[in-house]
Amino acid sequence: MKKLIGLVALCVAIGMLFMLFMTNRFIGLILIVLLLLIGYNFFCCD
């Protein structure tokens, strides 16, 4: 469980750093939705 929490914290930090340099908010929202769907499929589906 600690490794999973660490992975999530690392991914959130990388995402925040990436969004700091991105100027277009629409592309950022599309990227967020895409990564949420990928994360859901990896962790919740068989």
C-alpha positions in Angstrom: 0.0 0.0 0.0 2.9 2.4 0.8 4.3 1.8 -2.7 1.0 2.6 -4.3 0.6 5.8 -2.3 4.2 6.8 -3.2 3.5 6.2 -6.9 0.3 8.3 -6.8 2.2 11.1 -5.0 5.0 11.0 -7.6 2.5 11.1 -10.5 0.6 14.0 -9.0 3.9 15.9 -8.6 4.9 15.2 -12.2 1.5 16.3 -13.4 1.6 19.5 -11.5 5.1 20.3 -12.8 3.9 19.5 -16.3 0.9 21.8 -16.0 3.1 24.6 -14.6 4.8 24.9 -18.0 1.7 24.3 -20.2 -0.1 27.5 -21.2 -3.2 26.0 -23.0 -5.8 24.9 -20.4 -8.0 23.0 -22.9 -5.1 20.6 -23.8 -4.4 20.2 -20.1 -8.0 19.2 -19.4 -7.9 16.7 -22.2 -4.6 15.3 -20.8 -6.1 15.0 -17.3 -9.2 13.1 -18.5 -7.0 10.8 -20.7 -4.7 10.0 -17.8 -7.6 9.4 -15.4 -9.1 6.9 -17.8 -5.7 5.1 -18.3 -5.1 5.0 -14.5 -8.6 3.6 -13.9 -8.1 0.9 -16.5 -4.7 -0.1 -15.1 -5.8 -0.3 -11.4 -9.4 -1.4 -11.5 -9.9 -3.6 -14.5 -8.7 -7.1 -15.1 
